[in-house]
Amino acid sequence: MVTTSVASPAAAHSLLVNPEQAGAETAHGRAHGLRDGPVSRPVVCSILTPSGALLARALVRPRPATLPADTYAVEVSQVEPAGALEPLLRTNPQVVLRMPHEAQLALRIDHIIGPRDRRTYYLQTLTAPSD
């Protein structure tokens, strides 16, 4: 199990669903990807290359109290091929977080720490270039 902290502006928050409030969302909020409240349960996701190749399966989990308020925890598993995320840090650190029925979130691997069996990946959202 690997914990990944995602530096999370509003884009990351908009991907995460609070099931208690899912029925209370307005049509406008759903149309614009808006969610209310924190993540209250794990959400299955995939980590892909920008071209769409699957790198890993993961779970976006409720934020532990030890993480800053602007982060989300992503537990990475089933990395294919094994060790595929580490070389990306040096070559092209961009990855995509995809969850079923939700928008994709472009992320950049910022740094990786820890031994191979307990790596922590720190990911930051990519910002759109200003016009």
ZIRABEL-V401952 format. One record per residue. RES is the residue in one letter. PHI is phi in degrees with one decimal (999 if undefined). D_FIRST is the distance of its C-alpha to the first C-alpha in Angstrom with 1 decimal. Layout:
# ZIRABEL-V401952
res:RES phi:PHI d_first:D_FIRST
res:RES phi:PHI d_first:D_FIRST
This chain:
# ZIRABEL-V401952
res:M phi:999 d_first:0.0
res:V phi:-123.9 d_first:3.8
res:T phi:-98.3 d_first:6.7
res:T phi:-119.8 d_first:9.8
res:S phi:-94.6 d_first:13.2
res:V phi:-106.1 d_first:15.8
res:A phi:-64.0 d_first:19.3
res:S phi:-121.3 d_first:20.9
res:P phi:-75.5 d_first:24.6
res:A phi:-57.0 d_first:26.2
res:A phi:-59.9 d_first:24.8
res:A phi:-68.7 d_first:21.2
res:H phi:-63.0 d_first:22.6
res:S phi:-67.4 d_first:24.8
res:L phi:-82.6 d_first:21.9
res:L phi:-103.4 d_first:20.6
res:V phi:-108.6 d_first:22.4
res:N phi:-100.8 d_first:23.6
res:P phi:-62.3 d_first:24.7
res:E phi:-67.3 d_first:27.4
res:Q phi:-105.2 d_first:29.1
res:A phi:-58.4 d_first:28.6
res:G phi:-71.8 d_first:32.0
res:A phi:-90.0 d_first:33.6
res:E phi:-65.8 d_first:32.8
res:T phi:-85.5 d_first:35.9
res:A phi:-60.5 d_first:36.6
res:H phi:-62.8 d_first:36.9
res:G phi:-62.9 d_first:33.5
res:R phi:-63.7 d_first:31.9
res:A phi:-64.8 d_first:33.9
res:H phi:-106.4 d_first:32.6
res:G phi:71.7 d_first:28.9
res:L phi:-87.1 d_first:29.4
res:R phi:-128.9 d_first:27.3
res:D phi:-115.1 d_first:28.1
res:G phi:79.6 d_first:26.1
res:P phi:-79.1 d_first:22.5
res:V phi:-69.0 d_first:19.5
res:S phi:-113.6 d_first:19.7
res:R phi:-151.8 d_first:17.2
res:P phi:-62.5 d_first:14.0
res:V phi:-124.0 d_first:15.4
res:V phi:-67.9 d_first:14.1
res:C phi:-147.9 d_first:14.5
res:S phi:-124.3 d_first:14.6
res:I phi:-110.1 d_first:14.6
res:L phi:-122.3 d_first:17.8
res:T phi:-75.1 d_first:20.3
res:P phi:-58.1 d_first:23.4
res:S phi:-84.0 d_first:25.2
res:G phi:104.3 d_first:22.9
res:A phi:-73.9 d_first:21.0
res:L phi:-70.9 d_first:17.6
res:L phi:-105.6 d_first:14.9
res:A phi:-163.2 d_first:11.7
res:R phi:-98.6 d_first:10.9
res:A phi:-156.6 d_first:9.4
res:L phi:-125.7 d_first:10.3
res:V phi:-85.1 d_first:12.5
res:R phi:-110.8 d_first:12.6
res:P phi:-55.4 d_first:15.5
res:R phi:-68.6 d_first:15.9
res:P phi:-64.4 d_first:15.4
res:A phi:-60.1 d_first:18.8
res:T phi:-78.2 d_first:17.8
res:L phi:-90.7 d_first:17.4
res:P phi:-59.0 d_first:20.7
res:A phi:-61.1 d_first:22.3
res:D phi:-97.3 d_first:22.0
res:T phi:-126.8 d_first:18.2
res:Y phi:-129.4 d_first:15.6
res:A phi:-95.6 d_first:11.9
res:V phi:-123.2 d_first:10.0
res:E phi:-93.1 d_first:6.4
res:V phi:-92.5 d_first:6.2
res:S phi:-146.0 d_first:5.9
res:Q phi:50.6 d_first:9.1
res:V phi:-73.2 d_first:10.4
res:E phi:-128.1 d_first:14.0
res:P phi:-71.4 d_first:15.5
res:A phi:-53.7 d_first:12.9
res:G phi:80.7 d_first:13.2
res:A phi:-67.5 d_first:15.1
res:L phi:-77.0 d_first:14.0
res:E phi:-61.0 d_first:15.3
res:P phi:-63.4 d_first:18.9
res:L phi:-62.8 d_first:19.2
res:L phi:-58.2 d_first:19.3
res:R phi:-90.1 d_first:22.6
res:T phi:-101.7 d_first:24.0
res:N phi:-140.1 d_first:23.4
res:P phi:-75.3 d_first:20.6
res:Q phi:-85.7 d_first:21.2
res:V phi:-135.7 d_first:18.8
res:V phi:-124.5 d_first:19.3
res:L phi:-99.6 d_first:17.2
res:R phi:-125.6 d_first:18.8
res:M phi:-122.3 d_first:18.8
res:P phi:-56.7 d_first:21.2
res:H phi:62.4 d_first:24.7
res:E phi:-133.8 d_first:23.9
res:A phi:-67.3 d_first:24.8
res:Q phi:-82.9 d_first:22.6
res:L phi:-124.9 d_first:21.5
res:A phi:-79.8 d_first:22.1
res:L phi:-129.1 d_first:19.8
res:R phi:-123.1 d_first:20.1
res:I phi:-71.4 d_first:17.4
res:D phi:-84.9 d_first:19.0
res:H phi:-161.1 d_first:17.2
res:I phi:-129.0 d_first:14.1
res:I phi:-132.7 d_first:13.7
res:G phi:96.9 d_first:12.1
res:P phi:-68.2 d_first:11.7
res:R phi:-52.9 d_first:10.4
res:D phi:-82.7 d_first:7.5
res:R phi:-137.6 d_first:6.5
res:R phi:-64.8 d_first:8.2
res:T phi:-117.1 d_first:9.4
res:Y phi:-102.9 d_first:11.4
res:Y phi:-106.5 d_first:14.5
res:L phi:-115.9 d_first:16.3
res:Q phi:-123.9 d_first:19.8
res:T phi:-71.5 d_first:21.9
res:L phi:-84.8 d_first:24.8
res:T phi:-100.5 d_first:28.2
res:A phi:-70.3 d_first:31.1
res:P phi:-63.7 d_first:33.9
res:S phi:-75.7 d_first:36.8
res:D phi:-82.9 d_first:40.0
